[in-house]
Structures are given as structure tokens and as C-alpha cells.
Amino acid sequence: MFKLISYLFYIVAIIAGYLASYELLLQVVPEFGAIAFTGWFIVTAMFFPLAPFYPGITAGNWMFAIVCYVAIAIGVVFGNMARKVKT
């Protein structure tokens, strides 16, 4: 059960990272095509924890960063609890 909750919080963190980087994509390439979208998706998959800093620094919108990092922290806590329960 703890492992499932951990994964759910990791998914929330990934979604927050993607939403923040989508805002960046719309500012950089407003009329993007399939190739730009694919490139954005791959680059964001590698750097999703860093993406929430962009709206925080440029527009003062720290919501994405807060949600992303709190969800990662909670996911780590539940992941560790799941490991303790097994042993």
C-alpha cells in the first residue's frame, strides 16, 4: 500500500514538472508542431525536477516548484516506509 501511495506522489511531481515546462514551451515556440512537441516531451522527461524553477524565477509562480518538490519528498517517505514494512 505504501509503495502505491509513493508512486502516486511521484506521478503528481512529474505532472507538476510537465505543466511548468509546458508553460515554457508555449513561450518559446507558440505554434509548435509534432517535432517540437516530441523534443519538449523528451527533454522534460530528463529534467522535470528543474522545470518548475522557470515560472518561479521569471513570473514569481512558485506553485509548480512547491507541488513538485513536496510530492517528491512525500513519495520518498512513503517509499521508505514500504521498504521498512517488508523487512
VEXMITI-718620 format. One record per residue: x, y, z of N, C-alpha, C, CB in turn; residue number from 1. Coordinates in steps of 0.2 Angstrom, whole numbers, plus 2048, in hexadecimal, padded with zeros to 3 digits. Glycine has a CB too. Layout:
N
<node><n_px>X</n_px><n_py>Y</n_py><n_pz>Z</n_pz><ca_px>X</ca_px><ca_py>Y</ca_py><ca_pz>Z</ca_pz><c_px>X</c_px><c_py>Y</c_py><c_pz>Z</c_pz><cb_px>X</cb_px><cb_py>Y</cb_py><cb_pz>Z</cb_pz><pos>NUM</pos></node>
...
//
This chain:
87
<node><n_px>804</n_px><n_py>7FA</n_py><n_pz>800</n_pz><ca_px>800</ca_px><ca_py>800</ca_py><ca_pz>800</ca_pz><c_px>804</c_px><c_py>806</c_py><c_pz>800</c_pz><cb_px>7FB</cb_px><cb_py>800</cb_py><cb_pz>806</cb_pz><pos>1</pos></node>
<node><n_px>80A</n_px><n_py>806</n_py><n_pz>804</n_pz><ca_px>80E</ca_px><ca_py>80C</ca_py><ca_pz>804</ca_pz><c_px>811</c_px><c_py>80D</c_py><c_pz>7FE</c_pz><cb_px>813</cb_px><cb_py>80B</cb_py><cb_pz>80A</cb_pz><pos>2</pos></node>
<node><n_px>813</n_px><n_py>808</n_py><n_pz>7FA</n_pz><ca_px>817</ca_px><ca_py>808</ca_py><ca_pz>7F4</ca_pz><c_px>812</c_px><c_py>80C</c_py><c_pz>7EF</c_pz><cb_px>819</cb_px><cb_py>802</cb_py><cb_pz>7F1</cb_pz><pos>3</pos></node>
<node><n_px>80C</n_px><n_py>80A</n_py><n_pz>7EF</n_pz><ca_px>807</ca_px><ca_py>80D</ca_py><ca_pz>7EA</ca_pz><c_px>806</c_px><c_py>814</c_py><c_pz>7EC</c_pz><cb_px>800</cb_px><cb_py>809</cb_py><cb_pz>7EB</cb_pz><pos>4</pos></node>
<node><n_px>805</n_px><n_py>816</n_py><n_pz>7F2</n_pz><ca_px>805</ca_px><ca_py>81D</ca_py><ca_pz>7F4</ca_pz><c_px>80B</c_px><c_py>821</c_py><c_pz>7F2</c_pz><cb_px>804</cb_px><cb_py>81E</cb_py><cb_pz>7FB</cb_pz><pos>5</pos></node>
<node><n_px>811</n_px><n_py>81E</n_py><n_pz>7F2</n_pz><ca_px>817</ca_px><ca_py>821</ca_py><ca_pz>7F0</ca_pz><c_px>817</c_px><c_py>822</c_py><c_pz>7E9</c_pz><cb_px>81D</cb_px><cb_py>81C</cb_py><cb_pz>7F2</cb_pz><pos>6</pos></node>
<node><n_px>815</n_px><n_py>81E</n_py><n_pz>7E5</n_pz><ca_px>815</ca_px><ca_py>81F</ca_py><ca_pz>7DE</ca_pz><c_px>810</c_px><c_py>824</c_py><c_pz>7DC</c_pz><cb_px>813</cb_px><cb_py>818</cb_py><cb_pz>7DA</cb_pz><pos>7</pos></node>
<node><n_px>80A</n_px><n_py>824</n_py><n_pz>7DF</n_pz><ca_px>805</ca_px><ca_py>82A</ca_py><ca_pz>7DE</ca_pz><c_px>808</c_px><c_py>831</c_py><c_pz>7DF</c_pz><cb_px>7FF</cb_px><cb_py>829</cb_py><cb_pz>7E2</cb_pz><pos>8</pos></node>
<node><n_px>80C</n_px><n_py>831</n_py><n_pz>7E4</n_pz><ca_px>80F</ca_px><ca_py>838</ca_py><ca_pz>7E6</ca_pz><c_px>815</c_px><c_py>839</c_py><c_pz>7E0</c_pz><cb_px>812</cb_px><cb_py>838</cb_py><cb_pz>7ED</cb_pz><pos>9</pos></node>
<node><n_px>818</n_px><n_py>834</n_py><n_pz>7DE</n_pz><ca_px>81D</ca_px><ca_py>835</ca_py><ca_pz>7D9</ca_pz><c_px>81A</c_px><c_py>838</c_py><c_pz>7D2</c_pz><cb_px>821</cb_px><cb_py>82F</cb_py><cb_pz>7D8</cb_pz><pos>10</pos></node>
<node><n_px>814</n_px><n_py>835</n_py><n_pz>7D1</n_pz><ca_px>810</ca_px><ca_py>837</ca_py><ca_pz>7CB</ca_pz><c_px>80E</c_px><c_py>83E</c_py><c_pz>7CC</c_pz><cb_px>80A</cb_px><cb_py>832</cb_py><cb_pz>7CA</cb_pz><pos>11</pos></node>
<node><n_px>80C</n_px><n_py>840</n_py><n_pz>7D1</n_pz><ca_px>80A</ca_px><ca_py>847</ca_py><ca_pz>7D3</ca_pz><c_px>810</c_px><c_py>84C</c_py><c_pz>7D1</c_pz><cb_px>807</cb_px><cb_py>848</cb_py><cb_pz>7DA</cb_pz><pos>12</pos></node>
<node><n_px>816</n_px><n_py>84A</n_py><n_pz>7D4</n_pz><ca_px>81C</ca_px><ca_py>84E</ca_py><ca_pz>7D2</ca_pz><c_px>81D</c_px><c_py>84E</c_py><c_pz>7CB</c_pz><cb_px>822</cb_px><cb_py>84B</cb_py><cb_pz>7D6</cb_pz><pos>13</pos></node>
<node><n_px>81D</n_px><n_py>849</n_py><n_pz>7C7</n_pz><ca_px>81E</ca_px><ca_py>849</ca_py><ca_pz>7C0</ca_pz><c_px>819</c_px><c_py>84D</c_py><c_pz>7BD</c_pz><cb_px>81E</cb_px><cb_py>842</cb_py><cb_pz>7BD</cb_pz><pos>14</pos></node>
<node><n_px>813</n_px><n_py>84D</n_py><n_pz>7BE</n_pz><ca_px>80E</ca_px><ca_py>851</ca_py><ca_pz>7BB</ca_pz><c_px>80F</c_px><c_py>858</c_py><c_pz>7BC</c_pz><cb_px>807</cb_px><cb_py>84F</cb_py><cb_pz>7BE</cb_pz><pos>15</pos></node>
<node><n_px>811</n_px><n_py>85A</n_py><n_pz>7C3</n_pz><ca_px>813</ca_px><ca_py>861</ca_py><ca_pz>7C4</ca_pz><c_px>819</c_px><c_py>863</c_py><c_pz>7C0</c_pz><cb_px>814</cb_px><cb_py>862</cb_py><cb_pz>7CC</cb_pz><pos>16</pos></node>
<node><n_px>81E</n_px><n_py>85F</n_py><n_pz>7BF</n_pz><ca_px>823</ca_px><ca_py>861</ca_py><ca_pz>7BB</ca_pz><c_px>821</c_px><c_py>862</c_py><c_pz>7B4</c_pz><cb_px>829</cb_px><cb_py>85C</cb_py><cb_pz>7BC</cb_pz><pos>17</pos></node>
<node><n_px>81D</n_px><n_py>85E</n_py><n_pz>7B1</n_pz><ca_px>81B</ca_px><ca_py>85E</ca_py><ca_pz>7AA</ca_pz><c_px>817</c_px><c_py>864</c_py><c_pz>7A9</c_pz><cb_px>817</cb_px><cb_py>858</cb_py><cb_pz>7A8</cb_pz><pos>18</pos></node>
<node><n_px>812</n_px><n_py>866</n_py><n_pz>7AE</n_pz><ca_px>80E</ca_px><ca_py>86C</ca_py><ca_pz>7AD</ca_pz><c_px>813</c_px><c_py>872</c_py><c_pz>7AD</c_pz><cb_px>809</cb_px><cb_py>86C</cb_py><cb_pz>7B3</cb_pz><pos>19</pos></node>
<node><n_px>818</n_px><n_py>872</n_py><n_pz>7B1</n_pz><ca_px>81C</ca_px><ca_py>878</ca_py><ca_pz>7B2</ca_pz><c_px>820</c_px><c_py>879</c_py><c_pz>7AB</c_pz><cb_px>821</cb_px><cb_py>878</cb_py><cb_pz>7B8</cb_pz><pos>20</pos></node>
<node><n_px>822</n_px><n_py>873</n_py><n_pz>7A9</n_pz><ca_px>826</ca_px><ca_py>874</ca_py><ca_pz>7A2</ca_pz><c_px>822</c_px><c_py>875</c_py><c_pz>79C</c_pz><cb_px>82A</cb_px><cb_py>86D</cb_py><cb_pz>7A1</cb_pz><pos>21</pos></node>
<node><n_px>81C</n_px><n_py>873</n_py><n_pz>79D</n_pz><ca_px>817</ca_px><ca_py>875</ca_py><ca_pz>797</ca_pz><c_px>816</c_px><c_py>87C</c_py><c_pz>796</c_pz><cb_px>810</cb_px><cb_py>871</cb_py><cb_pz>798</cb_pz><pos>22</pos></node>
<node><n_px>816</n_px><n_py>880</n_py><n_pz>79C</n_pz><ca_px>816</ca_px><ca_py>887</ca_py><ca_pz>79C</ca_pz><c_px>81C</c_px><c_py>88A</c_py><c_pz>799</c_pz><cb_px>815</cb_px><cb_py>88A</cb_py><cb_pz>7A3</cb_pz><pos>23</pos></node>
<node><n_px>822</n_px><n_py>887</n_py><n_pz>79A</n_pz><ca_px>828</ca_px><ca_py>889</ca_py><ca_pz>796</ca_pz><c_px>827</c_px><c_py>888</c_py><c_pz>78F</c_pz><cb_px>82E</cb_px><cb_py>885</cb_py><cb_pz>79A</cb_pz><pos>24</pos></node>
<node><n_px>825</n_px><n_py>882</n_py><n_pz>78D</n_pz><ca_px>824</ca_px><ca_py>880</ca_py><ca_pz>786</ca_pz><c_px>820</c_px><c_py>885</c_py><c_pz>782</c_pz><cb_px>821</cb_px><cb_py>879</cb_py><cb_pz>785</cb_pz><pos>25</pos></node>
<node><n_px>81A</n_px><n_py>887</n_py><n_pz>786</n_pz><ca_px>816</ca_px><ca_py>88C</ca_py><ca_pz>782</ca_pz><c_px>819</c_px><c_py>893</c_py><c_pz>781</c_pz><cb_px>80F</cb_px><cb_py>88C</cb_py><cb_pz>786</cb_pz><pos>26</pos></node>
<node><n_px>81D</n_px><n_py>894</n_py><n_pz>786</n_pz><ca_px>821</ca_px><ca_py>89B</ca_py><ca_pz>785</ca_pz><c_px>826</c_px><c_py>89B</c_py><c_pz>780</c_pz><cb_px>824</cb_px><cb_py>89D</cb_py><cb_pz>78C</cb_pz><pos>27</pos></node>
<node><n_px>82A</n_px><n_py>895</n_py><n_pz>780</n_pz><ca_px>82F</ca_px><ca_py>895</ca_py><ca_pz>77B</ca_pz><c_px>82D</c_px><c_py>893</c_py><c_pz>774</c_pz><cb_px>834</cb_px><cb_py>88F</cb_py><cb_pz>77D</cb_pz><pos>28</pos></node>
<node><n_px>828</n_px><n_py>88E</n_py><n_pz>773</n_pz><ca_px>826</ca_px><ca_py>88D</ca_py><ca_pz>76C</ca_pz><c_px>81E</c_px><c_py>88D</c_py><c_pz>76D</c_pz><cb_px>828</cb_px><cb_py>885</cb_py><cb_pz>76A</cb_pz><pos>29</pos></node>
<node><n_px>81B</n_px><n_py>892</n_py><n_pz>76C</n_pz><ca_px>814</ca_px><ca_py>893</ca_py><ca_pz>76C</ca_pz><c_px>810</c_px><c_py>88E</c_py><c_pz>768</c_pz><cb_px>811</cb_px><cb_py>89A</cb_py><cb_pz>76B</cb_pz><pos>30</pos></node>
<node><n_px>812</n_px><n_py>88E</n_py><n_pz>761</n_pz><ca_px>80F</ca_px><ca_py>889</ca_py><ca_pz>75D</ca_pz><c_px>813</c_px><c_py>883</c_py><c_pz>75B</c_pz><cb_px>80D</cb_px><cb_py>88D</cb_py><cb_pz>756</cb_pz><pos>31</pos></node>
<node><n_px>814</n_px><n_py>87F</n_py><n_pz>760</n_pz><ca_px>818</ca_px><ca_py>879</ca_py><ca_pz>75F</ca_pz><c_px>815</c_px><c_py>873</c_py><c_pz>75C</c_pz><cb_px>81A</cb_px><cb_py>876</cb_py><cb_pz>766</cb_pz><pos>32</pos></node>
<node><n_px>819</n_px><n_py>86F</n_py><n_pz>758</n_pz><ca_px>816</ca_px><ca_py>86A</ca_py><ca_pz>755</ca_pz><c_px>818</c_px><c_py>863</c_py><c_pz>758</c_pz><cb_px>819</cb_px><cb_py>86A</cb_py><cb_pz>74E</cb_pz><pos>33</pos></node>
<node><n_px>818</n_px><n_py>85E</n_py><n_pz>755</n_pz><ca_px>819</ca_px><ca_py>857</ca_py><ca_pz>758</ca_pz><c_px>820</c_px><c_py>856</c_py><c_pz>75A</c_pz><cb_px>817</cb_px><cb_py>852</cb_py><cb_pz>753</cb_pz><pos>34</pos></node>
<node><n_px>825</n_px><n_py>859</n_py><n_pz>756</n_pz><ca_px>82C</ca_px><ca_py>858</ca_py><ca_pz>757</ca_pz><c_px>82E</c_px><c_py>85C</c_py><c_pz>75E</c_pz><cb_px>830</cb_px><cb_py>85A</cb_py><cb_pz>751</cb_pz><pos>35</pos></node>
<node><n_px>82B</n_px><n_py>862</n_py><n_pz>75E</n_pz><ca_px>82D</ca_px><ca_py>866</ca_py><ca_pz>764</ca_pz><c_px>829</c_px><c_py>863</c_py><c_pz>76A</c_pz><cb_px>82A</cb_px><cb_py>86D</cb_py><cb_pz>763</cb_pz><pos>36</pos></node>
<node><n_px>823</n_px><n_py>860</n_py><n_pz>769</n_pz><ca_px>820</ca_px><ca_py>85D</ca_py><ca_pz>76F</ca_pz><c_px>824</c_px><c_py>857</c_py><c_pz>771</c_pz><cb_px>819</cb_px><cb_py>85B</cb_py><cb_pz>76D</cb_pz><pos>37</pos></node>
<node><n_px>826</n_px><n_py>853</n_py><n_pz>76D</n_pz><ca_px>82A</ca_px><ca_py>84D</ca_py><ca_pz>76E</ca_pz><c_px>830</c_px><c_py>84F</c_py><c_pz>772</c_pz><cb_px>82B</cb_px><cb_py>849</cb_py><cb_pz>768</cb_pz><pos>38</pos></node>
<node><n_px>834</n_px><n_py>854</n_py><n_pz>76F</n_pz><ca_px>83A</ca_px><ca_py>856</ca_py><ca_pz>773</ca_pz><c_px>839</c_px><c_py>859</c_py><c_pz>77A</c_pz><cb_px>83D</cb_px><cb_py>85B</cb_py><cb_pz>76E</cb_pz><pos>39</pos></node>
<node><n_px>833</n_px><n_py>85D</n_py><n_pz>77A</n_pz><ca_px>831</ca_px><ca_py>85F</ca_py><ca_pz>781</ca_pz><c_px>830</c_px><c_py>85A</c_py><c_pz>786</c_pz><cb_px>82B</cb_px><cb_py>864</cb_py><cb_pz>780</cb_pz><pos>40</pos></node>
<node><n_px>82C</n_px><n_py>854</n_py><n_pz>783</n_pz><ca_px>82A</ca_px><ca_py>84F</ca_py><ca_pz>788</ca_pz><c_px>831</c_px><c_py>84B</c_py><c_pz>78A</c_pz><cb_px>826</cb_px><cb_py>84A</cb_py><cb_pz>784</cb_pz><pos>41</pos></node>
<node><n_px>835</n_px><n_py>84A</n_py><n_pz>786</n_pz><ca_px>83B</ca_px><ca_py>846</ca_py><ca_pz>787</ca_pz><c_px>840</c_px><c_py>84A</c_py><c_pz>78C</c_pz><cb_px>83F</cb_px><cb_py>844</cb_py><cb_pz>781</cb_pz><pos>42</pos></node>
<node><n_px>841</n_px><n_py>850</n_py><n_pz>78B</n_pz><ca_px>845</ca_px><ca_py>855</ca_py><ca_pz>78F</ca_pz><c_px>842</c_px><c_py>856</c_py><c_pz>796</c_pz><cb_px>846</cb_px><cb_py>85B</cb_py><cb_pz>78C</cb_pz><pos>43</pos></node>
<node><n_px>83B</n_px><n_py>856</n_py><n_pz>796</n_pz><ca_px>838</ca_px><ca_py>857</ca_py><ca_pz>79C</ca_pz><c_px>838</c_px><c_py>851</c_py><c_pz>7A1</c_pz><cb_px>831</cb_px><cb_py>859</cb_py><cb_pz>79B</cb_pz><pos>44</pos></node>
<node><n_px>838</n_px><n_py>84B</n_py><n_pz>79D</n_pz><ca_px>839</ca_px><ca_py>845</ca_py><ca_pz>7A1</ca_pz><c_px>840</c_px><c_py>844</c_py><c_pz>7A4</c_pz><cb_px>838</cb_px><cb_py>83F</cb_py><cb_pz>79C</cb_pz><pos>45</pos></node>
<node><n_px>845</n_px><n_py>847</n_py><n_pz>7A1</n_pz><ca_px>84B</ca_px><ca_py>847</ca_py><ca_pz>7A4</ca_pz><c_px>84C</c_px><c_py>84C</c_py><c_pz>7AA</c_pz><cb_px>851</cb_px><cb_py>848</cb_py><cb_pz>79F</cb_pz><pos>46</pos></node>
<node><n_px>849</n_px><n_py>852</n_py><n_pz>7A9</n_pz><ca_px>84A</ca_px><ca_py>857</ca_py><ca_pz>7AE</ca_pz><c_px>844</c_px><c_py>85A</c_py><c_pz>7B1</c_pz><cb_px>84D</cb_px><cb_py>85D</cb_py><cb_pz>7AA</cb_pz><pos>47</pos></node>
<node><n_px>83F</n_px><n_py>856</n_py><n_pz>7B2</n_pz><ca_px>838</ca_px><ca_py>858</ca_py><ca_pz>7B5</ca_pz><c_px>839</c_px><c_py>85B</c_py><c_pz>7BC</c_pz><cb_px>834</cb_px><cb_py>852</cb_py><cb_pz>7B6</cb_pz><pos>48</pos></node>
<node><n_px>83E</n_px><n_py>859</n_py><n_pz>7C0</n_pz><ca_px>83F</ca_px><ca_py>85C</ca_py><ca_pz>7C7</ca_pz><c_px>841</c_px><c_py>864</c_py><c_pz>7C6</c_pz><cb_px>843</cb_px><cb_py>859</cb_py><cb_pz>7CC</cb_pz><pos>49</pos></node>
<node><n_px>845</n_px><n_py>865</n_py><n_pz>7C1</n_pz><ca_px>847</ca_px><ca_py>86C</ca_py><ca_pz>7C0</ca_pz><c_px>842</c_px><c_py>871</c_py><c_pz>7BD</c_pz><cb_px>84E</cb_px><cb_py>86C</cb_py><cb_pz>7BC</cb_pz><pos>50</pos></node>
<node><n_px>83E</n_px><n_py>86E</n_py><n_pz>7B9</n_pz><ca_px>839</ca_px><ca_py>872</ca_py><ca_pz>7B5</ca_pz><c_px>835</c_px><c_py>877</c_py><c_pz>7BA</c_pz><cb_px>834</cb_px><cb_py>86E</cb_py><cb_pz>7B1</cb_pz><pos>51</pos></node>
<node><n_px>833</n_px><n_py>875</n_py><n_pz>7C0</n_pz><ca_px>82F</ca_px><ca_py>879</ca_py><ca_pz>7C4</ca_pz><c_px>832</c_px><c_py>880</c_py><c_pz>7C6</c_pz><cb_px>82C</cb_px><cb_py>876</cb_py><cb_pz>7CA</cb_pz><pos>52</pos></node>
<node><n_px>839</n_px><n_py>880</n_py><n_pz>7C5</n_pz><ca_px>83C</ca_px><ca_py>886</ca_py><ca_pz>7C7</ca_pz><c_px>83B</c_px><c_py>88C</c_py><c_pz>7C2</c_pz><cb_px>844</cb_px><cb_py>885</cb_py><cb_pz>7C8</cb_pz><pos>53</pos></node>
<node><n_px>83A</n_px><n_py>88A</n_py><n_pz>7BC</n_pz><ca_px>839</ca_px><ca_py>88F</ca_py><ca_pz>7B7</ca_pz><c_px>833</c_px><c_py>894</c_py><c_pz>7B8</c_pz><cb_px>838</cb_px><cb_py>88C</cb_py><cb_pz>7B0</cb_pz><pos>54</pos></node>
<node><n_px>82D</n_px><n_py>891</n_py><n_pz>7B9</n_pz><ca_px>828</ca_px><ca_py>896</ca_py><ca_pz>7BB</ca_pz><c_px>829</c_px><c_py>899</c_py><c_pz>7C2</c_pz><cb_px>821</cb_px><cb_py>892</cb_py><cb_pz>7BB</cb_pz><pos>55</pos></node>
<node><n_px>82C</n_px><n_py>896</n_py><n_pz>7C6</n_pz><ca_px>82E</ca_px><ca_py>899</ca_py><ca_pz>7CD</ca_pz><c_px>832</c_px><c_py>89F</c_py><c_pz>7CC</c_pz><cb_px>830</cb_px><cb_py>894</cb_py><cb_pz>7D1</cb_pz><pos>56</pos></node>
<node><n_px>837</n_px><n_py>89E</n_py><n_pz>7C8</n_pz><ca_px>83C</ca_px><ca_py>8A4</ca_py><ca_pz>7C7</ca_pz><c_px>83A</c_px><c_py>8A9</c_py><c_pz>7C3</c_pz><cb_px>843</cb_px><cb_py>8A1</cb_py><cb_pz>7C5</cb_pz><pos>57</pos></node>
<node><n_px>837</n_px><n_py>8A8</n_py><n_pz>7BD</n_pz><ca_px>835</ca_px><ca_py>8AD</ca_py><ca_pz>7B9</ca_pz><c_px>82E</c_px><c_py>8B0</c_py><c_pz>7BA</c_pz><cb_px>834</cb_px><cb_py>8AA</cb_py><cb_pz>7B2</cb_pz><pos>58</pos></node>
<node><n_px>829</n_px><n_py>8AD</n_py><n_pz>7BD</n_pz><ca_px>823</ca_px><ca_py>8B0</ca_py><ca_pz>7BE</ca_pz><c_px>821</c_px><c_py>8B0</c_py><c_pz>7C6</c_pz><cb_px>81D</cb_px><cb_py>8AC</cb_py><cb_pz>7BA</cb_pz><pos>59</pos></node>
<node><n_px>825</n_px><n_py>8AD</n_py><n_pz>7CA</n_pz><ca_px>823</ca_px><ca_py>8AD</ca_py><ca_pz>7D1</ca_pz><c_px>81E</c_px><c_py>8A7</c_py><c_pz>7D3</c_pz><cb_px>821</cb_px><cb_py>8B3</cb_py><cb_pz>7D3</cb_pz><pos>60</pos></node>
<node><n_px>81D</n_px><n_py>8A3</n_py><n_pz>7CE</n_pz><ca_px>818</ca_px><ca_py>89D</ca_py><ca_pz>7CF</ca_pz><c_px>81C</c_px><c_py>897</c_py><c_pz>7D2</c_pz><cb_px>814</cb_px><cb_py>89C</cb_py><cb_pz>7C8</cb_pz><pos>61</pos></node>
<node><n_px>81C</n_px><n_py>897</n_py><n_pz>7D8</n_pz><ca_px>820</ca_px><ca_py>891</ca_py><ca_pz>7DB</ca_pz><c_px>81B</c_px><c_py>88B</c_py><c_pz>7DD</c_pz><cb_px>823</cb_px><cb_py>894</cb_py><cb_pz>7E2</cb_pz><pos>62</pos></node>
<node><n_px>815</n_px><n_py>88B</n_py><n_pz>7DB</n_pz><ca_px>810</ca_px><ca_py>886</ca_py><ca_pz>7DC</ca_pz><c_px>813</c_px><c_py>87F</c_py><c_pz>7D9</c_pz><cb_px>80A</cb_px><cb_py>888</cb_py><cb_pz>7DA</cb_pz><pos>63</pos></node>
<node><n_px>815</n_px><n_py>87F</n_py><n_pz>7D3</n_pz><ca_px>818</ca_px><ca_py>879</ca_py><ca_pz>7D0</ca_pz><c_px>81E</c_px><c_py>876</c_py><c_pz>7D4</c_pz><cb_px>819</cb_px><cb_py>87A</cb_py><cb_pz>7C9</cb_pz><pos>64</pos></node>
<node><n_px>822</n_px><n_py>87A</n_py><n_pz>7D6</n_pz><ca_px>828</ca_px><ca_py>878</ca_py><ca_pz>7DA</ca_pz><c_px>826</c_px><c_py>875</c_py><c_pz>7E0</c_pz><cb_px>82D</cb_px><cb_py>87E</cb_py><cb_pz>7DA</cb_pz><pos>65</pos></node>
<node><n_px>822</n_px><n_py>879</n_py><n_pz>7E4</n_pz><ca_px>820</ca_px><ca_py>876</ca_py><ca_pz>7EA</ca_pz><c_px>81C</c_px><c_py>870</c_py><c_pz>7EA</c_pz><cb_px>81B</cb_px><cb_py>87B</cb_py><cb_pz>7EE</cb_pz><pos>66</pos></node>
<node><n_px>817</n_px><n_py>86F</n_py><n_pz>7E5</n_pz><ca_px>814</ca_px><ca_py>869</ca_py><ca_pz>7E4</ca_pz><c_px>819</c_px><c_py>863</c_py><c_pz>7E2</c_pz><cb_px>80E</cb_px><cb_py>869</cb_py><cb_pz>7DF</cb_pz><pos>67</pos></node>
<node><n_px>81D</n_px><n_py>864</n_py><n_pz>7DE</n_pz><ca_px>822</ca_px><ca_py>85F</ca_py><ca_pz>7DB</ca_pz><c_px>826</c_px><c_py>85D</c_py><c_pz>7E1</c_pz><cb_px>826</cb_px><cb_py>862</cb_py><cb_pz>7D6</cb_pz><pos>68</pos></node>
<node><n_px>829</n_px><n_py>861</n_py><n_pz>7E4</n_pz><ca_px>82E</ca_px><ca_py>85F</ca_py><ca_pz>7E9</ca_pz><c_px>82B</c_px><c_py>85C</c_py><c_pz>7F0</c_pz><cb_px>833</cb_px><cb_py>865</cb_py><cb_pz>7EB</cb_pz><pos>69</pos></node>
<node><n_px>825</n_px><n_py>85F</n_py><n_pz>7F2</n_pz><ca_px>822</ca_px><ca_py>85C</ca_py><ca_pz>7F7</ca_pz><c_px>81F</c_px><c_py>855</c_py><c_pz>7F6</c_pz><cb_px>81C</cb_px><cb_py>860</cb_py><cb_pz>7FA</cb_pz><pos>70</pos></node>
<node><n_px>81D</n_px><n_py>854</n_py><n_pz>7EF</n_pz><ca_px>81B</ca_px><ca_py>84D</ca_py><ca_pz>7ED</ca_pz><c_px>820</c_px><c_py>848</c_py><c_pz>7ED</c_pz><cb_px>817</cb_px><cb_py>84E</cb_py><cb_pz>7E6</cb_pz><pos>71</pos></node>
<node><n_px>826</n_px><n_py>84B</n_py><n_pz>7EB</n_pz><ca_px>82C</ca_px><ca_py>846</ca_py><ca_pz>7EA</ca_pz><c_px>82E</c_px><c_py>844</c_py><c_pz>7F2</c_pz><cb_px>832</cb_px><cb_py>84A</cb_py><cb_pz>7E7</cb_pz><pos>72</pos></node>
<node><n_px>82E</n_px><n_py>849</n_py><n_pz>7F6</n_pz><ca_px>830</ca_px><ca_py>848</ca_py><ca_pz>7FD</ca_pz><c_px>82B</c_px><c_py>843</c_py><c_pz>800</c_pz><cb_px>830</cb_px><cb_py>84E</cb_py><cb_pz>801</cb_pz><pos>73</pos></node>
<node><n_px>825</n_px><n_py>844</n_py><n_pz>7FF</n_pz><ca_px>820</ca_px><ca_py>83F</ca_py><ca_pz>802</ca_pz><c_px>820</c_px><c_py>838</c_py><c_pz>7FF</c_pz><cb_px>819</cb_px><cb_py>842</cb_py><cb_pz>801</cb_pz><pos>74</pos></node>
<node><n_px>822</n_px><n_py>838</n_py><n_pz>7F8</n_pz><ca_px>823</ca_px><ca_py>832</ca_py><ca_pz>7F5</ca_pz><c_px>829</c_px><c_py>82E</c_py><c_pz>7F8</c_pz><cb_px>823</cb_px><cb_py>833</cb_py><cb_pz>7EE</cb_pz><pos>75</pos></node>
<node><n_px>82E</n_px><n_py>831</n_py><n_pz>7F9</n_pz><ca_px>834</ca_px><ca_py>82E</ca_py><ca_pz>7FC</ca_pz><c_px>832</c_px><c_py>82B</c_py><c_pz>803</c_pz><cb_px>83A</cb_px><cb_py>833</cb_py><cb_pz>7FD</cb_pz><pos>76</pos></node>
<node><n_px>82E</n_px><n_py>82F</n_py><n_pz>807</n_pz><ca_px>82D</ca_px><ca_py>82D</ca_py><ca_pz>80E</ca_pz><c_px>828</c_px><c_py>827</c_py><c_pz>80D</c_pz><cb_px>829</cb_px><cb_py>833</cb_py><cb_pz>812</cb_pz><pos>77</pos></node>
<node><n_px>823</n_px><n_py>827</n_py><n_pz>809</n_pz><ca_px>81F</ca_px><ca_py>821</ca_py><ca_pz>809</ca_pz><c_px>823</c_px><c_py>81B</c_py><c_pz>806</c_pz><cb_px>819</cb_px><cb_py>822</cb_py><cb_pz>804</cb_pz><pos>78</pos></node>
<node><n_px>828</n_px><n_py>81C</n_py><n_pz>801</n_pz><ca_px>82C</ca_px><ca_py>817</ca_py><ca_pz>7FE</ca_pz><c_px>830</c_px><c_py>814</c_py><c_pz>804</c_pz><cb_px>830</cb_px><cb_py>819</cb_py><cb_pz>7F9</cb_pz><pos>79</pos></node>
<node><n_px>833</n_px><n_py>818</n_py><n_pz>808</n_pz><ca_px>837</ca_px><ca_py>815</ca_py><ca_pz>80E</ca_pz><c_px>833</c_px><c_py>811</c_py><c_pz>813</c_pz><cb_px>83B</cb_px><cb_py>81B</cb_py><cb_pz>811</cb_pz><pos>80</pos></node>
<node><n_px>82D</n_px><n_py>813</n_py><n_pz>814</n_pz><ca_px>828</ca_px><ca_py>810</ca_py><ca_pz>818</ca_pz><c_px>826</c_px><c_py>809</c_py><c_pz>815</c_pz><cb_px>822</cb_px><cb_py>814</cb_py><cb_pz>819</cb_pz><pos>81</pos></node>
<node><n_px>825</n_px><n_py>809</n_py><n_pz>80F</n_pz><ca_px>824</ca_px><ca_py>802</ca_py><ca_pz>80B</ca_pz><c_px>82A</c_px><c_py>7FE</c_py><c_pz>80C</c_pz><cb_px>822</cb_px><cb_py>803</cb_py><cb_pz>804</cb_pz><pos>82</pos></node>
<node><n_px>830</n_px><n_py>800</n_py><n_pz>80C</n_pz><ca_px>836</ca_px><ca_py>7FC</ca_py><ca_pz>80C</ca_pz><c_px>836</c_px><c_py>7F9</c_py><c_pz>814</c_pz><cb_px>83C</cb_px><cb_py>800</cb_py><cb_pz>80A</cb_pz><pos>83</pos></node>
<node><n_px>835</n_px><n_py>7FD</n_py><n_pz>818</n_pz><ca_px>835</ca_px><ca_py>7FB</ca_py><ca_pz>81F</ca_pz><c_px>830</c_px><c_py>7F6</c_py><c_pz>821</c_pz><cb_px>834</cb_px><cb_py>801</cb_py><cb_pz>824</cb_pz><pos>84</pos></node>
<node><n_px>82A</n_px><n_py>7F6</n_py><n_pz>81E</n_pz><ca_px>825</ca_px><ca_py>7F2</ca_py><ca_pz>81F</ca_pz><c_px>826</c_px><c_py>7EB</c_py><c_pz>81D</c_pz><cb_px>81E</cb_px><cb_py>7F4</cb_py><cb_pz>81C</cb_pz><pos>85</pos></node>
<node><n_px>82A</n_px><n_py>7EA</n_py><n_pz>817</n_pz><ca_px>82C</ca_px><ca_py>7E4</ca_py><ca_pz>814</ca_pz><c_px>831</c_px><c_py>7E0</c_py><c_pz>819</c_pz><cb_px>82F</cb_px><cb_py>7E5</cb_py><cb_pz>80E</cb_pz><pos>86</pos></node>
<node><n_px>835</n_px><n_py>7E4</n_py><n_pz>81C</n_pz><ca_px>83B</ca_px><ca_py>7E0</ca_py><ca_pz>820</ca_pz><c_px>839</c_px><c_py>7E0</c_py><c_pz>827</c_pz><cb_px>841</cb_px><cb_py>7E4</cb_py><cb_pz>81F</cb_pz><pos>87</pos></node>
//
